[in-house]
Amino acid sequence: MGWPAVSDARNGARRGGNDQIMMRRLFPSTKMRWAAISLAVLFALVTGCASTPEATDSASDAVDSEFDDAANQAPVPDSNVEDSNRSFNIAPVYFDLDKAEIRSKFGSILSAAATGLKDSGATVVIEGHCDERGSDDYNLALGERRAGAVRKYLYNLGVPMGQMTIVSYGEAKPAVSGTGETVWQLNRRAEFQVR
């Protein structure tokens, strides 16, 4: 008795065909089949991860370092502006996918921003941005929620609402062009225009 042909009606593609029979002959018990499948998956994961290029690791490190750099930056007073109308820069705040919650690592940026805004009396436009995934309408609404979350956070730190306005650009003004998780992470942000 030879191996059954693929065209055999009893062993058609719906029921697994030759592959299913081959697995039964090599591994007669269900337990052995699951062990073989598990080992194959484990082998694929190990060999797949070992062949991952170093650039992928450095790309994720670059994103983390971008976030860390932004978290360590404080508003920097602009030396060209008069004391009565001080202007400064505020580092962007980044968000998780489909979220508008402020991550704790950006609390120091917003705390320093609140102090600078209260002391100077400057106004700020908080811009909400999204990555390219999602519809235009959805991303505009998400960008507005992100900008609103930042405004609420600053308000809770004592910045008057009258000093803050929000605007959503959705996916219209990406910080970085391209696709992929690294790019998307850098585009999910709130930026500040201090006036």
LUMNUVO-507941 format. One record per residue (C-alpha): residue number from 0; y, z, x. Coordinates in nm, 4 decimals, always signed. Last residue first. Example, Ala and Ser with C-alpha at 12.3 -4.5 7.8 and 13.67 -1.06 7.14 Angstrom:
BEGIN
1	-0.1060	+0.7140	+1.3670 .
0	-0.4500	+0.7800	+1.2300 .
***
This chain:
BEGIN
194	+8.1942	+2.2232	+0.3149 .
193	+7.8310	+2.3008	+0.3983 .
192	+7.5794	+2.0267	+0.3186 .
191	+7.2356	+2.1876	+0.3090 .
190	+6.8865	+2.0425	+0.3061 .
189	+6.5874	+2.1383	+0.0930 .
188	+6.2527	+2.0005	+0.1990 .
187	+5.9337	+1.8070	+0.1319 .
186	+6.0079	+1.5140	+0.3672 .
185	+5.8807	+1.6881	+0.6819 .
184	+5.5500	+1.7725	+0.5174 .
183	+5.5088	+1.4130	+0.3966 .
182	+5.5528	+1.2754	+0.7464 .
181	+5.2869	+1.5043	+0.8928 .
180	+5.0546	+1.4491	+0.5958 .
179	+5.0521	+1.0715	+0.6239 .
178	+5.2981	+0.7965	+0.5440 .
177	+5.6023	+0.6463	+0.7075 .
176	+5.9727	+0.7143	+0.7380 .
175	+6.1085	+1.0615	+0.8208 .
174	+6.3911	+1.2564	+0.6549 .
173	+6.3242	+1.0713	+0.3295 .
172	+6.6229	+1.0028	+0.1045 .
171	+6.5052	+0.8578	-0.2299 .
170	+6.1922	+1.0750	-0.2743 .
169	+6.3564	+1.3149	-0.5172 .
168	+6.7284	+1.3093	-0.4427 .
167	+6.8004	+1.6298	-0.6295 .
166	+7.1427	+1.7941	-0.6328 .
165	+7.2464	+2.1571	-0.6320 .
164	+7.5822	+2.3331	-0.6248 .
163	+7.6698	+2.6596	-0.4541 .
162	+7.9914	+2.8515	-0.3947 .
161	+8.0453	+2.9290	-0.7635 .
160	+7.7006	+3.0881	-0.7801 .
159	+7.8281	+3.3697	-0.5548 .
158	+7.6168	+3.4368	-0.2428 .
157	+7.4758	+3.7913	-0.2605 .
156	+7.1206	+3.7655	-0.1250 .
155	+6.9883	+3.7144	-0.4794 .
154	+7.2278	+3.4191	-0.5045 .
153	+7.0809	+3.2730	-0.1849 .
152	+6.7287	+3.2932	-0.3311 .
151	+6.8480	+3.1477	-0.6635 .
150	+7.0155	+2.8570	-0.4826 .
149	+6.6978	+2.7950	-0.2784 .
148	+6.4846	+2.7939	-0.5941 .
147	+6.7306	+2.5598	-0.7656 .
146	+6.7131	+2.3118	-0.4757 .
145	+6.3337	+2.3170	-0.5020 .
144	+6.3366	+2.2859	-0.8823 .
143	+6.5802	+1.9920	-0.8570 .
142	+6.3573	+1.8191	-0.6012 .
141	+6.0612	+1.8705	-0.8369 .
140	+6.2538	+1.7140	-1.1281 .
139	+6.3563	+1.4151	-0.9164 .
138	+5.9988	+1.3867	-0.7878 .
137	+5.8546	+1.3804	-1.1403 .
136	+6.1010	+1.1154	-1.2560 .
135	+6.0352	+0.8932	-0.9530 .
134	+5.6592	+0.9215	-0.9956 .
133	+5.4434	+1.1131	-0.7490 .
132	+5.3840	+1.0757	-0.3762 .
131	+5.6798	+0.9665	-0.1632 .
130	+5.7656	+1.3108	-0.0294 .
129	+6.0253	+1.5251	-0.2029 .
128	+6.3896	+1.6306	-0.1497 .
127	+6.6219	+1.8928	-0.2997 .
126	+6.9804	+1.8960	-0.1726 .
125	+7.1790	+2.2208	-0.1713 .
124	+7.5525	+2.1524	-0.1702 .
123	+7.7346	+2.4379	-0.0035 .
122	+8.0771	+2.5938	-0.0465 .
121	+8.2480	+2.7929	+0.2259 .
120	+8.3679	+3.1496	+0.1584 .
119	+8.3307	+3.2125	+0.5302 .
118	+8.1719	+3.5579	+0.5237 .
117	+7.9623	+3.5004	+0.2104 .
116	+7.8409	+3.1583	+0.3273 .
115	+7.7561	+3.2811	+0.6761 .
114	+7.5695	+3.5871	+0.5471 .
113	+7.3779	+3.3755	+0.2952 .
112	+7.2891	+3.1232	+0.5639 .
111	+7.1590	+3.3994	+0.7917 .
110	+6.9371	+3.5268	+0.5091 .
109	+6.8318	+3.1721	+0.4230 .
108	+6.7180	+3.0958	+0.7760 .
107	+6.5485	+3.4363	+0.8075 .
106	+6.3605	+3.3855	+0.4804 .
105	+6.2191	+3.0515	+0.5966 .
104	+5.8895	+3.1973	+0.7256 .
103	+5.8426	+3.3661	+0.3879 .
102	+5.7910	+3.0365	+0.2055 .
101	+6.0382	+2.9628	-0.0736 .
100	+5.8544	+2.8477	-0.3861 .
99	+5.9173	+2.4954	-0.5192 .
98	+5.5652	+2.3598	-0.4890 .
97	+5.4015	+2.0174	-0.5329 .
96	+5.2899	+2.0114	-0.1700 .
95	+5.4283	+2.3042	+0.0277 .
94	+5.8003	+2.3306	+0.0941 .
93	+6.0352	+2.3056	+0.3922 .
92	+6.3772	+2.4686	+0.4355 .
91	+6.6262	+2.2668	+0.6369 .
90	+6.8425	+2.4297	+0.9058 .
89	+7.1912	+2.5431	+0.8029 .
88	+7.4928	+2.4070	+0.9854 .
87	+7.8317	+2.5735	+1.0045 .
86	+8.1871	+2.5435	+0.8746 .
85	+8.4580	+2.8038	+0.8921 .
84	+8.7562	+2.7569	+0.6599 .
83	+8.9938	+3.0428	+0.7409 .
82	+8.8639	+3.0582	+1.0989 .
81	+8.9731	+2.7005	+1.1693 .
80	+8.7049	+2.4429	+1.2486 .
79	+8.6294	+2.2847	+1.5851 .
78	+8.3961	+2.5659	+1.7012 .
77	+8.1387	+2.4959	+1.4313 .
76	+7.9495	+2.8164	+1.3622 .
75	+7.5723	+2.7747	+1.4016 .
74	+7.3612	+2.8808	+1.1070 .
73	+7.0403	+3.0270	+1.2431 .
72	+6.7503	+2.8371	+1.3908 .
71	+6.4185	+3.0163	+1.4354 .
70	+6.2699	+2.8935	+1.1076 .
69	+6.3693	+2.5342	+1.1877 .
68	+6.1990	+2.5507	+1.5263 .
67	+5.8899	+2.7056	+1.3666 .
66	+5.8767	+2.4344	+1.1004 .
65	+5.9133	+2.1604	+1.3610 .
64	+5.6598	+2.3447	+1.5797 .
63	+5.4121	+2.3442	+1.2921 .
62	+5.4726	+1.9751	+1.2293 .
61	+5.4386	+1.8944	+1.5996 .
60	+5.1206	+2.1004	+1.6168 .
59	+4.9810	+1.8893	+1.3322 .
58	+5.0675	+1.5766	+1.5300 .
57	+4.9283	+1.7304	+1.8498 .
56	+4.5924	+1.7806	+1.6833 .
55	+4.5868	+1.4268	+1.5482 .
54	+4.6913	+1.2860	+1.8872 .
53	+4.3904	+1.4523	+2.0513 .
52	+4.1604	+1.1976	+1.8930 .
51	+3.8828	+1.3195	+1.6630 .
50	+3.5498	+1.2330	+1.8278 .
49	+3.4274	+1.5922	+1.8351 .
48	+3.5216	+1.6370	+1.4702 .
47	+3.3043	+1.3445	+1.3617 .
46	+3.0135	+1.4567	+1.5779 .
45	+3.0219	+1.8048	+1.4317 .
44	+3.0838	+1.6920	+1.0750 .
43	+2.8163	+1.4233	+1.0846 .
42	+2.5626	+1.6650	+1.2359 .
41	+2.6400	+1.9237	+0.9674 .
40	+2.5979	+1.6599	+0.6966 .
39	+2.2662	+1.5454	+0.8448 .
38	+2.1464	+1.9044	+0.8820 .
37	+2.2336	+1.9783	+0.5206 .
36	+2.0552	+1.6634	+0.4020 .
35	+1.7441	+1.7539	+0.6008 .
34	+1.7472	+2.1130	+0.4705 .
33	+1.7979	+1.9880	+0.1174 .
32	+1.4984	+1.7532	+0.1548 .
31	+1.2858	+2.0334	+0.3035 .
30	+1.3605	+2.2599	+0.0070 .
29	+1.2825	+1.9817	-0.2376 .
28	+0.9353	+1.9456	-0.0879 .
27	+0.7779	+1.6185	+0.0257 .
26	+1.0223	+1.5418	+0.3074 .
25	+0.9391	+1.2115	+0.4764 .
24	+0.7574	+1.0627	+0.1765 .
23	+1.0076	+1.1939	-0.0778 .
22	+1.3040	+1.0772	+0.1304 .
21	+1.1522	+0.7286	+0.1591 .
20	+1.0956	+0.7155	-0.2170 .
19	+1.4627	+0.7970	-0.2789 .
18	+1.5828	+0.5452	-0.0244 .
17	+1.3620	+0.2723	-0.1671 .
16	+1.5269	+0.2756	-0.5106 .
15	+1.7613	+0.5636	-0.5924 .
14	+1.7134	+0.5898	-0.9673 .
13	+1.9896	+0.3555	-1.0787 .
12	+1.9314	+0.1163	-0.7911 .
11	+1.5915	+0.0192	-0.9286 .
10	+1.2647	+0.1935	-0.8407 .
9	+1.0571	+0.1277	-1.1544 .
8	+1.1988	-0.2256	-1.1859 .
7	+1.0799	-0.3219	-0.8351 .
6	+1.3643	-0.5344	-0.6931 .
5	+1.4026	-0.2994	-0.4000 .
4	+1.0445	-0.3721	-0.2971 .
3	+0.7944	-0.0869	-0.2715 .
2	+0.6835	+0.0073	+0.0817 .
1	+0.3329	-0.1065	+0.1517 .
0	+0.0000	+0.0000	+0.0000 .
***
